[in-house]
Amino acid sequence: SNDPSAIIENKNFSKNLLVNVKRMQNLIYSLLDLSKIEINRNIIQYKLLNLENITKSTIDEFKNINSQKQNIKLFNNLKNKSLKLKTDEKEFKLLFFNILDNAFKYSSSLVKIFLEETTKNIKIIFQDNGIGIPKSEINRVTERFYRVKGNEKIEGSGLGLAIVLEIINNHEGEVKIESEEKVGTKVSLIFKRV
């Protein structure tokens, strides 16, 4: 029909359909990532990779894919600039992509990444200035499909930090999340030194 309201309604239907298809596609990709990580647990061969180099190339790749998410600052506080991390390049990238994506999705205008080392550990710390996570929900954000209350309008599957946790478990490492509402979130990835 040529009824203008019907035409507008039809356009909105198509637009909503497209949004939902994209959402479903992202969910499927996240679920595939998760199952690959679980399958890899016993068969993956981790290699010693230069931490600074792989971090820089991963940030560059993230910026190339996400033209709106460019404001990432790297602070290399490593005493040993040729320090190596035992990891898998694909899993390492997935870690970074999920944490950076989350930071920008939740209103961060800047993400600072710090590379640090202690005698026992290597730490990669992501500090953002986004909306933060309520204290009561911090322990739940790595659960599969968990979404912080009030953020339902922000697109996501609730799998990003679950994927991060799985990858860190594969590395026998630790994830620490600290956050303050309206101030930002700090995600620390802690790996054992080889």
Contacts in CASP RR format, 6 or more apart in sequence:
PFRMAT RR
TARGET T0000
AUTHOR 0000-0000-0000
METHOD contacts of the structure
MODEL  1
SNDPSAIIENKNFSKNLLVNVKRMQNLIYSLLDLSKIEINRNIIQYKLLN
LENITKSTIDEFKNINSQKQNIKLFNNLKNKSLKLKTDEKEFKLLFFNIL
DNAFKYSSSLVKIFLEETTKNIKIIFQDNGIGIPKSEINRVTERFYRVKG
NEKIEGSGLGLAIVLEIINNHEGEVKIESEEKVGTKVSLIFKRV
23 155 0 8 1.000
23 156 0 8 1.000
23 157 0 8 1.000
26 155 0 8 1.000
26 156 0 8 1.000
26 157 0 8 1.000
27 157 0 8 1.000
27 159 0 8 1.000
30 157 0 8 1.000
30 158 0 8 1.000
30 159 0 8 1.000
30 160 0 8 1.000
30 163 0 8 1.000
31 157 0 8 1.000
31 159 0 8 1.000
33 94 0 8 1.000
33 159 0 8 1.000
33 163 0 8 1.000
34 144 0 8 1.000
34 159 0 8 1.000
34 162 0 8 1.000
34 163 0 8 1.000
34 166 0 8 1.000
37 91 0 8 1.000
37 94 0 8 1.000
37 163 0 8 1.000
37 166 0 8 1.000
37 167 0 8 1.000
37 170 0 8 1.000
38 166 0 8 1.000
40 88 0 8 1.000
40 91 0 8 1.000
40 170 0 8 1.000
41 169 0 8 1.000
41 170 0 8 1.000
44 88 0 8 1.000
44 91 0 8 1.000
44 170 0 8 1.000
45 88 0 8 1.000
46 86 0 8 1.000
46 87 0 8 1.000
46 88 0 8 1.000
46 171 0 8 1.000
47 86 0 8 1.000
47 87 0 8 1.000
47 88 0 8 1.000
47 89 0 8 1.000
48 84 0 8 1.000
48 85 0 8 1.000
48 86 0 8 1.000
48 194 0 8 1.000
49 84 0 8 1.000
49 85 0 8 1.000
49 86 0 8 1.000
49 87 0 8 1.000
49 89 0 8 1.000
49 92 0 8 1.000
50 82 0 8 1.000
50 83 0 8 1.000
50 84 0 8 1.000
51 78 0 8 1.000
51 83 0 8 1.000
51 84 0 8 1.000
51 85 0 8 1.000
51 115 0 8 1.000
51 122 0 8 1.000
52 76 0 8 1.000
52 78 0 8 1.000
52 81 0 8 1.000
52 82 0 8 1.000
52 83 0 8 1.000
52 115 0 8 1.000
54 85 0 8 1.000
54 87 0 8 1.000
54 89 0 8 1.000
54 92 0 8 1.000
55 74 0 8 1.000
55 96 0 8 1.000
55 113 0 8 1.000
55 115 0 8 1.000
55 124 0 8 1.000
56 74 0 8 1.000
58 92 0 8 1.000
58 93 0 8 1.000
58 96 0 8 1.000
58 97 0 8 1.000
59 72 0 8 1.000
59 74 0 8 1.000
59 96 0 8 1.000
59 113 0 8 1.000
61 93 0 8 1.000
62 69 0 8 1.000
62 72 0 8 1.000
62 96 0 8 1.000
62 97 0 8 1.000
62 100 0 8 1.000
63 69 0 8 1.000
63 70 0 8 1.000
63 72 0 8 1.000
66 100 0 8 1.000
66 101 0 8 1.000
66 104 0 8 1.000
68 104 0 8 1.000
69 100 0 8 1.000
69 101 0 8 1.000
69 104 0 8 1.000
71 109 0 8 1.000
71 110 0 8 1.000
71 111 0 8 1.000
72 100 0 8 1.000
72 110 0 8 1.000
72 111 0 8 1.000
72 112 0 8 1.000
72 113 0 8 1.000
73 110 0 8 1.000
73 111 0 8 1.000
73 112 0 8 1.000
73 113 0 8 1.000
74 113 0 8 1.000
74 115 0 8 1.000
75 112 0 8 1.000
75 113 0 8 1.000
75 114 0 8 1.000
75 115 0 8 1.000
76 115 0 8 1.000
77 114 0 8 1.000
77 115 0 8 1.000
77 116 0 8 1.000
77 117 0 8 1.000
78 115 0 8 1.000
78 116 0 8 1.000
78 117 0 8 1.000
79 117 0 8 1.000
80 117 0 8 1.000
83 117 0 8 1.000
83 122 0 8 1.000
84 194 0 8 1.000
85 92 0 8 1.000
85 122 0 8 1.000
85 191 0 8 1.000
85 194 0 8 1.000
86 171 0 8 1.000
86 191 0 8 1.000
86 194 0 8 1.000
87 171 0 8 1.000
87 191 0 8 1.000
91 167 0 8 1.000
91 170 0 8 1.000
91 171 0 8 1.000
94 163 0 8 1.000
94 167 0 8 1.000
95 164 0 8 1.000
95 167 0 8 1.000
95 168 0 8 1.000
95 189 0 8 1.000
98 160 0 8 1.000
98 161 0 8 1.000
98 163 0 8 1.000
98 164 0 8 1.000
99 126 0 8 1.000
99 161 0 8 1.000
99 164 0 8 1.000
99 187 0 8 1.000
100 111 0 8 1.000
100 126 0 8 1.000
101 160 0 8 1.000
102 160 0 8 1.000
102 161 0 8 1.000
103 111 0 8 1.000
103 126 0 8 1.000
103 128 0 8 1.000
103 130 0 8 1.000
103 185 0 8 1.000
104 111 0 8 1.000
105 154 0 8 1.000
105 155 0 8 1.000
105 156 0 8 1.000
106 128 0 8 1.000
106 130 0 8 1.000
106 131 0 8 1.000
106 132 0 8 1.000
106 151 0 8 1.000
106 154 0 8 1.000
106 185 0 8 1.000
107 130 0 8 1.000
107 131 0 8 1.000
108 128 0 8 1.000
108 129 0 8 1.000
108 130 0 8 1.000
108 184 0 8 1.000
109 129 0 8 1.000
109 130 0 8 1.000
110 128 0 8 1.000
110 129 0 8 1.000
111 126 0 8 1.000
111 127 0 8 1.000
111 128 0 8 1.000
112 126 0 8 1.000
112 127 0 8 1.000
112 128 0 8 1.000
113 124 0 8 1.000
113 125 0 8 1.000
113 126 0 8 1.000
113 127 0 8 1.000
114 123 0 8 1.000
114 124 0 8 1.000
114 125 0 8 1.000
114 127 0 8 1.000
115 122 0 8 1.000
115 123 0 8 1.000
115 124 0 8 1.000
116 122 0 8 1.000
116 123 0 8 1.000
116 124 0 8 1.000
116 125 0 8 1.000
117 123 0 8 1.000
117 193 0 8 1.000
119 193 0 8 1.000
120 192 0 8 1.000
120 193 0 8 1.000
121 190 0 8 1.000
121 191 0 8 1.000
121 192 0 8 1.000
121 193 0 8 1.000
122 190 0 8 1.000
122 191 0 8 1.000
122 192 0 8 1.000
122 193 0 8 1.000
123 188 0 8 1.000
123 189 0 8 1.000
123 190 0 8 1.000
123 191 0 8 1.000
124 188 0 8 1.000
124 189 0 8 1.000
124 191 0 8 1.000
125 186 0 8 1.000
125 187 0 8 1.000
125 188 0 8 1.000
125 189 0 8 1.000
126 185 0 8 1.000
126 186 0 8 1.000
126 187 0 8 1.000
126 188 0 8 1.000
126 189 0 8 1.000
127 184 0 8 1.000
127 185 0 8 1.000
127 186 0 8 1.000
128 184 0 8 1.000
128 185 0 8 1.000
128 186 0 8 1.000
129 183 0 8 1.000
129 184 0 8 1.000
130 183 0 8 1.000
130 184 0 8 1.000
130 185 0 8 1.000
131 151 0 8 1.000
131 181 0 8 1.000
131 182 0 8 1.000
131 184 0 8 1.000
132 179 0 8 1.000
132 180 0 8 1.000
132 181 0 8 1.000
132 182 0 8 1.000
132 183 0 8 1.000
132 184 0 8 1.000
132 185 0 8 1.000
133 141 0 8 1.000
133 148 0 8 1.000
133 177 0 8 1.000
133 179 0 8 1.000
133 181 0 8 1.000
133 185 0 8 1.000
134 148 0 8 1.000
134 149 0 8 1.000
134 181 0 8 1.000
135 179 0 8 1.000
137 148 0 8 1.000
137 149 0 8 1.000
138 177 0 8 1.000
138 178 0 8 1.000
138 179 0 8 1.000
140 146 0 8 1.000
141 148 0 8 1.000
141 161 0 8 1.000
141 177 0 8 1.000
142 161 0 8 1.000
142 162 0 8 1.000
142 164 0 8 1.000
142 165 0 8 1.000
142 175 0 8 1.000
142 177 0 8 1.000
143 162 0 8 1.000
144 158 0 8 1.000
144 159 0 8 1.000
144 162 0 8 1.000
145 157 0 8 1.000
145 158 0 8 1.000
145 159 0 8 1.000
145 162 0 8 1.000
146 158 0 8 1.000
146 162 0 8 1.000
147 156 0 8 1.000
147 158 0 8 1.000
161 175 0 8 1.000
161 177 0 8 1.000
164 175 0 8 1.000
164 187 0 8 1.000
164 189 0 8 1.000
165 175 0 8 1.000
168 174 0 8 1.000
168 175 0 8 1.000
168 189 0 8 1.000
171 191 0 8 1.000
172 192 0 8 1.000
173 189 0 8 1.000
173 190 0 8 1.000
173 191 0 8 1.000
173 192 0 8 1.000
174 189 0 8 1.000
174 190 0 8 1.000
175 187 0 8 1.000
175 188 0 8 1.000
175 189 0 8 1.000
175 190 0 8 1.000
176 187 0 8 1.000
176 188 0 8 1.000
176 190 0 8 1.000
177 185 0 8 1.000
177 186 0 8 1.000
177 187 0 8 1.000
177 188 0 8 1.000
178 185 0 8 1.000
178 186 0 8 1.000
178 188 0 8 1.000
179 185 0 8 1.000
179 186 0 8 1.000
END
